[in-house]
């Protein structure tokens, strides 16, 4: 039961994070040049990696 709950929480968290990231990249790509969009994409990748680590750490604590 616990493992199922954690998997569901991770899935929801990653889904929301991915959606927000895609929306931000799309908005900036439409308004800015290539350099700005590439920089935003790089930063978004870092955010996704950090959030994955955070979710993993929370899972270990529980």
mmCIF file of the N, C-alpha and C atoms, coordinates in Angstrom:
data_MODEL
# 
_entry.id   MODEL 
# 
loop_
_atom_site.group_PDB 
_atom_site.id 
_atom_site.type_symbol 
_atom_site.label_atom_id 
_atom_site.label_alt_id 
_atom_site.label_comp_id 
_atom_site.label_asym_id 
_atom_site.label_entity_id 
_atom_site.label_seq_id 
_atom_site.pdbx_PDB_ins_code 
_atom_site.Cartn_x 
_atom_site.Cartn_y 
_atom_site.Cartn_z 
_atom_site.occupancy 
_atom_site.B_iso_or_equiv 
_atom_site.pdbx_formal_charge 
_atom_site.auth_seq_id 
_atom_site.auth_comp_id 
_atom_site.auth_asym_id 
_atom_site.auth_atom_id 
_atom_site.pdbx_PDB_model_num 
ATOM 1   N N  . UNK A 1 1  ? 0.819  -1.192 0.000   1.00 0.00 ? 1  UNK A N  1 
ATOM 2   C CA . UNK A 1 1  ? 0.000  0.000  0.000   1.00 0.00 ? 1  UNK A CA 1 
ATOM 3   C C  . UNK A 1 1  ? 0.866  1.261  0.000   1.00 0.00 ? 1  UNK A C  1 
ATOM 4   N N  . UNK A 1 2  ? 1.889  1.250  0.848   1.00 0.00 ? 2  UNK A N  1 
ATOM 5   C CA . UNK A 1 2  ? 2.790  2.412  0.941   1.00 0.00 ? 2  UNK A CA 1 
ATOM 6   C C  . UNK A 1 2  ? 3.492  2.664  -0.379  1.00 0.00 ? 2  UNK A C  1 
ATOM 7   N N  . UNK A 1 3  ? 3.988  1.589  -0.987  1.00 0.00 ? 3  UNK A N  1 
ATOM 8   C CA . UNK A 1 3  ? 4.736  1.741  -2.244  1.00 0.00 ? 3  UNK A CA 1 
ATOM 9   C C  . UNK A 1 3  ? 3.822  2.268  -3.349  1.00 0.00 ? 3  UNK A C  1 
ATOM 10  N N  . UNK A 1 4  ? 2.595  1.801  -3.373  1.00 0.00 ? 4  UNK A N  1 
ATOM 11  C CA . UNK A 1 4  ? 1.637  2.262  -4.373  1.00 0.00 ? 4  UNK A CA 1 
ATOM 12  C C  . UNK A 1 4  ? 1.346  3.752  -4.192  1.00 0.00 ? 4  UNK A C  1 
ATOM 13  N N  . UNK A 1 5  ? 1.216  4.187  -2.949  1.00 0.00 ? 5  UNK A N  1 
ATOM 14  C CA . UNK A 1 5  ? 0.953  5.599  -2.676  1.00 0.00 ? 5  UNK A CA 1 
ATOM 15  C C  . UNK A 1 5  ? 2.124  6.459  -3.116  1.00 0.00 ? 5  UNK A C  1 
ATOM 16  N N  . UNK A 1 6  ? 3.345  6.019  -2.817  1.00 0.00 ? 6  UNK A N  1 
ATOM 17  C CA . UNK A 1 6  ? 4.532  6.788  -3.210  1.00 0.00 ? 6  UNK A CA 1 
ATOM 18  C C  . UNK A 1 6  ? 4.655  6.850  -4.730  1.00 0.00 ? 6  UNK A C  1 
ATOM 19  N N  . UNK A 1 7  ? 4.392  5.749  -5.404  1.00 0.00 ? 7  UNK A N  1 
ATOM 20  C CA . UNK A 1 7  ? 4.459  5.757  -6.868  1.00 0.00 ? 7  UNK A CA 1 
ATOM 21  C C  . UNK A 1 7  ? 3.430  6.707  -7.460  1.00 0.00 ? 7  UNK A C  1 
ATOM 22  N N  . UNK A 1 8  ? 2.249  6.737  -6.884  1.00 0.00 ? 8  UNK A N  1 
ATOM 23  C CA . UNK A 1 8  ? 1.208  7.642  -7.364  1.00 0.00 ? 8  UNK A CA 1 
ATOM 24  C C  . UNK A 1 8  ? 1.621  9.095  -7.132  1.00 0.00 ? 8  UNK A C  1 
ATOM 25  N N  . UNK A 1 9  ? 2.165  9.383  -5.946  1.00 0.00 ? 9  UNK A N  1 
ATOM 26  C CA . UNK A 1 9  ? 2.602  10.747 -5.643  1.00 0.00 ? 9  UNK A CA 1 
ATOM 27  C C  . UNK A 1 9  ? 3.727  11.186 -6.564  1.00 0.00 ? 9  UNK A C  1 
ATOM 28  N N  . UNK A 1 10 ? 4.671  10.301 -6.826  1.00 0.00 ? 10 UNK A N  1 
ATOM 29  C CA . UNK A 1 10 ? 5.774  10.634 -7.739  1.00 0.00 ? 10 UNK A CA 1 
ATOM 30  C C  . UNK A 1 10 ? 5.249  10.879 -9.142  1.00 0.00 ? 10 UNK A C  1 
ATOM 31  N N  . UNK A 1 11 ? 4.331  10.056 -9.585  1.00 0.00 ? 11 UNK A N  1 
ATOM 32  C CA . UNK A 1 11 ? 3.771  10.216 -10.921 1.00 0.00 ? 11 UNK A CA 1 
ATOM 33  C C  . UNK A 1 11 ? 3.035  11.527 -11.090 1.00 0.00 ? 11 UNK A C  1 
ATOM 34  N N  . UNK A 1 12 ? 2.254  11.881 -10.106 1.00 0.00 ? 12 UNK A N  1 
ATOM 35  C CA . UNK A 1 12 ? 1.518  13.144 -10.160 1.00 0.00 ? 12 UNK A CA 1 
ATOM 36  C C  . UNK A 1 12 ? 2.481  14.322 -10.142 1.00 0.00 ? 12 UNK A C  1 
ATOM 37  N N  . UNK A 1 13 ? 3.464  14.272 -9.249  1.00 0.00 ? 13 UNK A N  1 
ATOM 38  C CA . UNK A 1 13 ? 4.445  15.359 -9.150  1.00 0.00 ? 13 UNK A CA 1 
ATOM 39  C C  . UNK A 1 13 ? 5.230  15.551 -10.432 1.00 0.00 ? 13 UNK A C  1 
ATOM 40  N N  . UNK A 1 14 ? 5.700  14.458 -11.004 1.00 0.00 ? 14 UNK A N  1 
ATOM 41  C CA . UNK A 1 14 ? 6.469  14.566 -12.245 1.00 0.00 ? 14 UNK A CA 1 
ATOM 42  C C  . UNK A 1 14 ? 5.595  15.013 -13.411 1.00 0.00 ? 14 UNK A C  1 
ATOM 43  N N  . UNK A 1 15 ? 4.340  14.587 -13.423 1.00 0.00 ? 15 UNK A N  1 
ATOM 44  C CA . UNK A 1 15 ? 3.432  15.011 -14.484 1.00 0.00 ? 15 UNK A CA 1 
ATOM 45  C C  . UNK A 1 15 ? 3.165  16.502 -14.453 1.00 0.00 ? 15 UNK A C  1 
ATOM 46  N N  . UNK A 1 16 ? 2.924  17.026 -13.261 1.00 0.00 ? 16 UNK A N  1 
ATOM 47  C CA . UNK A 1 16 ? 2.680  18.466 -13.111 1.00 0.00 ? 16 UNK A CA 1 
ATOM 48  C C  . UNK A 1 16 ? 3.938  19.245 -13.478 1.00 0.00 ? 16 UNK A C  1 
ATOM 49  N N  . UNK A 1 17 ? 5.076  18.788 -12.991 1.00 0.00 ? 17 UNK A N  1 
ATOM 50  C CA . UNK A 1 17 ? 6.342  19.465 -13.276 1.00 0.00 ? 17 UNK A CA 1 
ATOM 51  C C  . UNK A 1 17 ? 6.637  19.472 -14.774 1.00 0.00 ? 17 UNK A C  1 
ATOM 52  N N  . UNK A 1 18 ? 6.423  18.360 -15.434 1.00 0.00 ? 18 UNK A N  1 
ATOM 53  C CA . UNK A 1 18 ? 6.666  18.276 -16.871 1.00 0.00 ? 18 UNK A CA 1 
ATOM 54  C C  . UNK A 1 18 ? 5.738  19.215 -17.639 1.00 0.00 ? 18 UNK A C  1 
ATOM 55  N N  . UNK A 1 19 ? 4.480  19.261 -17.256 1.00 0.00 ? 19 UNK A N  1 
ATOM 56  C CA . UNK A 1 19 ? 3.530  20.143 -17.928 1.00 0.00 ? 19 UNK A CA 1 
ATOM 57  C C  . UNK A 1 19 ? 3.894  21.608 -17.789 1.00 0.00 ? 19 UNK A C  1 
ATOM 58  N N  . UNK A 1 20 ? 4.288  21.998 -16.591 1.00 0.00 ? 20 UNK A N  1 
ATOM 59  C CA . UNK A 1 20 ? 4.679  23.389 -16.359 1.00 0.00 ? 20 UNK A CA 1 
ATOM 60  C C  . UNK A 1 20 ? 5.937  23.722 -17.144 1.00 0.00 ? 20 UNK A C  1 
ATOM 61  N N  . UNK A 1 21 ? 6.883  22.799 -17.167 1.00 0.00 ? 21 UNK A N  1 
ATOM 62  C CA . UNK A 1 21 ? 8.133  23.018 -17.898 1.00 0.00 ? 21 UNK A CA 1 
ATOM 63  C C  . UNK A 1 21 ? 7.880  23.177 -19.392 1.00 0.00 ? 21 UNK A C  1 
ATOM 64  N N  . UNK A 1 22 ? 7.079  22.312 -19.949 1.00 0.00 ? 22 UNK A N  1 
ATOM 65  C CA . UNK A 1 22 ? 6.770  22.391 -21.384 1.00 0.00 ? 22 UNK A CA 1 
ATOM 66  C C  . UNK A 1 22 ? 6.054  23.702 -21.709 1.00 0.00 ? 22 UNK A C  1 
ATOM 67  N N  . UNK A 1 23 ? 5.134  24.105 -20.856 1.00 0.00 ? 23 UNK A N  1 
ATOM 68  C CA . UNK A 1 23 ? 4.418  25.359 -21.091 1.00 0.00 ? 23 UNK A CA 1 
ATOM 69  C C  . UNK A 1 23 ? 5.373  26.556 -21.033 1.00 0.00 ? 23 UNK A C  1 
ATOM 70  N N  . UNK A 1 24 ? 6.291  26.552 -20.083 1.00 0.00 ? 24 UNK A N  1 
ATOM 71  C CA . UNK A 1 24 ? 7.242  27.659 -19.957 1.00 0.00 ? 24 UNK A CA 1 
ATOM 72  C C  . UNK A 1 24 ? 8.184  27.715 -21.150 1.00 0.00 ? 24 UNK A C  1 
ATOM 73  N N  . UNK A 1 25 ? 8.679  26.566 -21.567 1.00 0.00 ? 25 UNK A N  1 
ATOM 74  C CA . UNK A 1 25 ? 9.590  26.527 -22.719 1.00 0.00 ? 25 UNK A CA 1 
ATOM 75  C C  . UNK A 1 25 ? 8.865  26.995 -23.975 1.00 0.00 ? 25 UNK A C  1 
ATOM 76  N N  . UNK A 1 26 ? 7.640  26.540 -24.158 1.00 0.00 ? 26 UNK A N  1 
ATOM 77  C CA . UNK A 1 26 ? 6.873  26.923 -25.344 1.00 0.00 ? 26 UNK A CA 1 
ATOM 78  C C  . UNK A 1 26 ? 6.614  28.426 -25.377 1.00 0.00 ? 26 UNK A C  1 
ATOM 79  N N  . UNK A 1 27 ? 6.243  28.978 -24.246 1.00 0.00 ? 27 UNK A N  1 
ATOM 80  C CA . UNK A 1 27 ? 5.950  30.412 -24.191 1.00 0.00 ? 27 UNK A CA 1 
ATOM 81  C C  . UNK A 1 27 ? 7.202  31.234 -24.493 1.00 0.00 ? 27 UNK A C  1 
ATOM 82  N N  . UNK A 1 28 ? 8.326  30.854 -23.910 1.00 0.00 ? 28 UNK A N  1 
ATOM 83  C CA . UNK A 1 28 ? 9.561  31.607 -24.141 1.00 0.00 ? 28 UNK A CA 1 
ATOM 84  C C  . UNK A 1 28 ? 10.070 31.418 -25.568 1.00 0.00 ? 28 UNK A C  1 
ATOM 85  N N  . UNK A 1 29 ? 9.903  30.228 -26.117 1.00 0.00 ? 29 UNK A N  1 
ATOM 86  C CA . UNK A 1 29 ? 10.358 29.981 -27.483 1.00 0.00 ? 29 UNK A CA 1 
ATOM 87  C C  . UNK A 1 29 ? 9.568  30.819 -28.481 1.00 0.00 ? 29 UNK A C  1 
ATOM 88  N N  . UNK A 1 30 ? 8.295  31.033 -28.199 1.00 0.00 ? 30 UNK A N  1 
ATOM 89  C CA . UNK A 1 30 ? 7.475  31.832 -29.102 1.00 0.00 ? 30 UNK A CA 1 
ATOM 90  C C  . UNK A 1 30 ? 7.831  33.313 -29.021 1.00 0.00 ? 30 UNK A C  1 
ATOM 91  N N  . UNK A 1 31 ? 8.238  33.788 -27.832 1.00 0.00 ? 31 UNK A N  1 
ATOM 92  C CA . UNK A 1 31 ? 8.500  35.206 -27.633 1.00 0.00 ? 31 UNK A CA 1 
ATOM 93  C C  . UNK A 1 31 ? 9.954  35.606 -27.822 1.00 0.00 ? 31 UNK A C  1 
ATOM 94  N N  . UNK A 1 32 ? 10.873 34.695 -27.581 1.00 0.00 ? 32 UNK A N  1 
ATOM 95  C CA . UNK A 1 32 ? 12.293 35.044 -27.610 1.00 0.00 ? 32 UNK A CA 1 
ATOM 96  C C  . UNK A 1 32 ? 13.025 34.381 -28.761 1.00 0.00 ? 32 UNK A C  1 
ATOM 97  N N  . UNK A 1 33 ? 14.318 34.636 -28.811 1.00 0.00 ? 33 UNK A N  1 
ATOM 98  C CA . UNK A 1 33 ? 15.151 34.038 -29.839 1.00 0.00 ? 33 UNK A CA 1 
ATOM 99  C C  . UNK A 1 33 ? 15.622 32.649 -29.444 1.00 0.00 ? 33 UNK A C  1 
ATOM 100 N N  . UNK A 1 34 ? 16.460 32.077 -30.292 1.00 0.00 ? 34 UNK A N  1 
ATOM 101 C CA . UNK A 1 34 ? 16.953 30.719 -30.063 1.00 0.00 ? 34 UNK A CA 1 
ATOM 102 C C  . UNK A 1 34 ? 17.790 30.633 -28.788 1.00 0.00 ? 34 UNK A C  1 
ATOM 103 N N  . UNK A 1 35 ? 18.642 31.623 -28.560 1.00 0.00 ? 35 UNK A N  1 
ATOM 104 C CA . UNK A 1 35 ? 19.525 31.586 -27.390 1.00 0.00 ? 35 UNK A CA 1 
ATOM 105 C C  . UNK A 1 35 ? 18.719 31.566 -26.094 1.00 0.00 ? 35 UNK A C  1 
ATOM 106 N N  . UNK A 1 36 ? 17.704 32.384 -26.032 1.00 0.00 ? 36 UNK A N  1 
ATOM 107 C CA . UNK A 1 36 ? 16.872 32.459 -24.825 1.00 0.00 ? 36 UNK A CA 1 
ATOM 108 C C  . UNK A 1 36 ? 16.134 31.148 -24.596 1.00 0.00 ? 36 UNK A C  1 
ATOM 109 N N  . UNK A 1 37 ? 15.597 30.556 -25.651 1.00 0.00 ? 37 UNK A N  1 
ATOM 110 C CA . UNK A 1 37 ? 14.874 29.294 -25.527 1.00 0.00 ? 37 UNK A CA 1 
ATOM 111 C C  . UNK A 1 37 ? 15.814 28.167 -25.117 1.00 0.00 ? 37 UNK A C  1 
ATOM 112 N N  . UNK A 1 38 ? 17.028 28.154 -25.662 1.00 0.00 ? 38 UNK A N  1 
ATOM 113 C CA . UNK A 1 38 ? 17.994 27.114 -25.308 1.00 0.00 ? 38 UNK A CA 1 
ATOM 114 C C  . UNK A 1 38 ? 18.404 27.223 -23.844 1.00 0.00 ? 38 UNK A C  1 
ATOM 115 N N  . UNK A 1 39 ? 18.586 28.439 -23.375 1.00 0.00 ? 39 UNK A N  1 
ATOM 116 C CA . UNK A 1 39 ? 18.951 28.651 -21.975 1.00 0.00 ? 39 UNK A CA 1 
ATOM 117 C C  . UNK A 1 39 ? 17.821 28.191 -21.055 1.00 0.00 ? 39 UNK A C  1 
ATOM 118 N N  . UNK A 1 40 ? 16.591 28.508 -21.414 1.00 0.00 ? 40 UNK A N  1 
ATOM 119 C CA . UNK A 1 40 ? 15.445 28.107 -20.619 1.00 0.00 ? 40 UNK A CA 1 
ATOM 120 C C  . UNK A 1 40 ? 15.309 26.585 -20.596 1.00 0.00 ? 40 UNK A C  1 
ATOM 121 N N  . UNK A 1 41 ? 15.550 25.958 -21.727 1.00 0.00 ? 41 UNK A N  1 
ATOM 122 C CA . UNK A 1 41 ? 15.468 24.498 -21.804 1.00 0.00 ? 41 UNK A CA 1 
ATOM 123 C C  . UNK A 1 41 ? 16.520 23.860 -20.905 1.00 0.00 ? 41 UNK A C  1 
ATOM 124 N N  . UNK A 1 42 ? 17.709 24.416 -20.885 1.00 0.00 ? 42 UNK A N  1 
ATOM 125 C CA . UNK A 1 42 ? 18.786 23.902 -20.035 1.00 0.00 ? 42 UNK A CA 1 
ATOM 126 C C  . UNK A 1 42 ? 18.400 24.030 -18.561 1.00 0.00 ? 42 UNK A C  1 
ATOM 127 N N  . UNK A 1 43 ? 17.870 25.180 -18.192 1.00 0.00 ? 43 UNK A N  1 
ATOM 128 C CA . UNK A 1 43 ? 17.451 25.403 -16.808 1.00 0.00 ? 43 UNK A CA 1 
ATOM 129 C C  . UNK A 1 43 ? 16.293 24.484 -16.426 1.00 0.00 ? 43 UNK A C  1 
ATOM 130 N N  . UNK A 1 44 ? 15.395 24.246 -17.345 1.00 0.00 ? 44 UNK A N  1 
ATOM 131 C CA . UNK A 1 44 ? 14.266 23.357 -17.074 1.00 0.00 ? 44 UNK A CA 1 
ATOM 132 C C  . UNK A 1 44 ? 14.757 21.936 -16.823 1.00 0.00 ? 44 UNK A C  1 
ATOM 133 N N  . UNK A 1 45 ? 15.762 21.512 -17.557 1.00 0.00 ? 45 UNK A N  1 
ATOM 134 C CA . UNK A 1 45 ? 16.353 20.196 -17.330 1.00 0.00 ? 45 UNK A CA 1 
ATOM 135 C C  . UNK A 1 45 ? 16.939 20.083 -15.935 1.00 0.00 ? 45 UNK A C  1 
ATOM 136 N N  . UNK A 1 46 ? 17.572 21.151 -15.486 1.00 0.00 ? 46 UNK A N  1 
ATOM 137 C CA . UNK A 1 46 ? 18.125 21.157 -14.132 1.00 0.00 ? 46 UNK A CA 1 
ATOM 138 C C  . UNK A 1 46 ? 17.021 21.068 -13.084 1.00 0.00 ? 46 UNK A C  1 
ATOM 139 N N  . UNK A 1 47 ? 15.932 21.778 -13.327 1.00 0.00 ? 47 UNK A N  1 
ATOM 140 C CA . UNK A 1 47 ? 14.808 21.755 -12.392 1.00 0.00 ? 47 UNK A CA 1 
ATOM 141 C C  . UNK A 1 47 ? 14.211 20.357 -12.318 1.00 0.00 ? 47 UNK A C  1 
ATOM 142 N N  . UNK A 1 48 ? 14.037 19.718 -13.448 1.00 0.00 ? 48 UNK A N  1 
ATOM 143 C CA . UNK A 1 48 ? 13.471 18.366 -13.468 1.00 0.00 ? 48 UNK A CA 1 
ATOM 144 C C  . UNK A 1 48 ? 14.378 17.408 -12.697 1.00 0.00 ? 48 UNK A C  1 
ATOM 145 N N  . UNK A 1 49 ? 15.678 17.513 -12.902 1.00 0.00 ? 49 UNK A N  1 
ATOM 146 C CA . UNK A 1 49 ? 16.628 16.654 -12.200 1.00 0.00 ? 49 UNK A CA 1 
ATOM 147 C C  . UNK A 1 49 ? 16.566 16.899 -10.689 1.00 0.00 ? 49 UNK A C  1 
ATOM 148 N N  . UNK A 1 50 ? 16.521 18.151 -10.288 1.00 0.00 ? 50 UNK A N  1 
ATOM 149 C CA . UNK A 1 50 ? 16.454 18.496 -8.870  1.00 0.00 ? 50 UNK A CA 1 
ATOM 150 C C  . UNK A 1 50 ? 15.166 17.984 -8.238  1.00 0.00 ? 50 UNK A C  1 
ATOM 151 N N  . UNK A 1 51 ? 14.044 18.138 -8.923  1.00 0.00 ? 51 UNK A N  1 
ATOM 152 C CA . UNK A 1 51 ? 12.775 17.662 -8.392  1.00 0.00 ? 51 UNK A CA 1 
ATOM 153 C C  . UNK A 1 51 ? 12.769 16.137 -8.269  1.00 0.00 ? 51 UNK A C  1 
ATOM 154 N N  . UNK A 1 52 ? 13.379 15.460 -9.213  1.00 0.00 ? 52 UNK A N  1 
ATOM 155 C CA . UNK A 1 52 ? 13.503 14.005 -9.126  1.00 0.00 ? 52 UNK A CA 1 
ATOM 156 C C  . UNK A 1 52 ? 14.294 13.591 -7.900  1.00 0.00 ? 52 UNK A C  1 
ATOM 157 N N  . UNK A 1 53 ? 15.388 14.294 -7.641  1.00 0.00 ? 53 UNK A N  1 
ATOM 158 C CA . UNK A 1 53 ? 16.188 14.019 -6.445  1.00 0.00 ? 53 UNK A CA 1 
ATOM 159 C C  . UNK A 1 53 ? 15.383 14.288 -5.176  1.00 0.00 ? 53 UNK A C  1 
ATOM 160 N N  . UNK A 1 54 ? 14.638 15.390 -5.169  1.00 0.00 ? 54 UNK A N  1 
ATOM 161 C CA . UNK A 1 54 ? 13.834 15.743 -4.005  1.00 0.00 ? 54 UNK A CA 1 
ATOM 162 C C  . UNK A 1 54 ? 12.780 14.688 -3.727  1.00 0.00 ? 54 UNK A C  1 
ATOM 163 N N  . UNK A 1 55 ? 12.093 14.237 -4.758  1.00 0.00 ? 55 UNK A N  1 
ATOM 164 C CA . UNK A 1 55 ? 11.073 13.198 -4.581  1.00 0.00 ? 55 UNK A CA 1 
ATOM 165 C C  . UNK A 1 55 ? 11.705 11.901 -4.085  1.00 0.00 ? 55 UNK A C  1 
ATOM 166 N N  . UNK A 1 56 ? 12.889 11.564 -4.606  1.00 0.00 ? 56 UNK A N  1 
ATOM 167 C CA . UNK A 1 56 ? 13.604 10.379 -4.139  1.00 0.00 ? 56 UNK A CA 1 
ATOM 168 C C  . UNK A 1 56 ? 13.986 10.490 -2.673  1.00 0.00 ? 56 UNK A C  1 
ATOM 169 N N  . UNK A 1 57 ? 14.427 11.667 -2.251  1.00 0.00 ? 57 UNK A N  1 
ATOM 170 C CA . UNK A 1 57 ? 14.801 11.871 -0.854  1.00 0.00 ? 57 UNK A CA 1 
ATOM 171 C C  . UNK A 1 57 ? 13.593 11.769 0.072   1.00 0.00 ? 57 UNK A C  1 
ATOM 172 N N  . UNK A 1 58 ? 12.470 12.326 -0.352  1.00 0.00 ? 58 UNK A N  1 
ATOM 173 C CA . UNK A 1 58 ? 11.249 12.224 0.451   1.00 0.00 ? 58 UNK A CA 1 
ATOM 174 C C  . UNK A 1 58 ? 10.828 10.764 0.570   1.00 0.00 ? 58 UNK A C  1 
ATOM 175 N N  . UNK A 1 59 ? 10.953 10.022 -0.507  1.00 0.00 ? 59 UNK A N  1 
ATOM 176 C CA . UNK A 1 59 ? 10.603 8.607  -0.483  1.00 0.00 ? 59 UNK A CA 1 
ATOM 177 C C  . UNK A 1 59 ? 11.492 7.847  0.502   1.00 0.00 ? 59 UNK A C  1 
ATOM 178 N N  . UNK A 1 60 ? 12.773 8.177  0.535   1.00 0.00 ? 60 UNK A N  1 
ATOM 179 C CA . UNK A 1 60 ? 13.694 7.513  1.465   1.00 0.00 ? 60 UNK A CA 1 
ATOM 180 C C  . UNK A 1 60 ? 13.363 7.856  2.911   1.00 0.00 ? 60 UNK A C  1 
ATOM 181 N N  . UNK A 1 61 ? 12.958 9.100  3.155   1.00 0.00 ? 61 UNK A N  1 
ATOM 182 C CA . UNK A 1 61 ? 12.616 9.514  4.524   1.00 0.00 ? 61 UNK A CA 1 
ATOM 183 C C  . UNK A 1 61 ? 11.391 8.762  5.038   1.00 0.00 ? 61 UNK A C  1 
ATOM 184 N N  . UNK A 1 62 ? 10.430 8.502  4.141   1.00 0.00 ? 62 UNK A N  1 
ATOM 185 C CA . UNK A 1 62 ? 9.215  7.821  4.565   1.00 0.00 ? 62 UNK A CA 1 
ATOM 186 C C  . UNK A 1 62 ? 9.472  6.341  4.666   1.00 0.00 ? 62 UNK A C  1 
# 
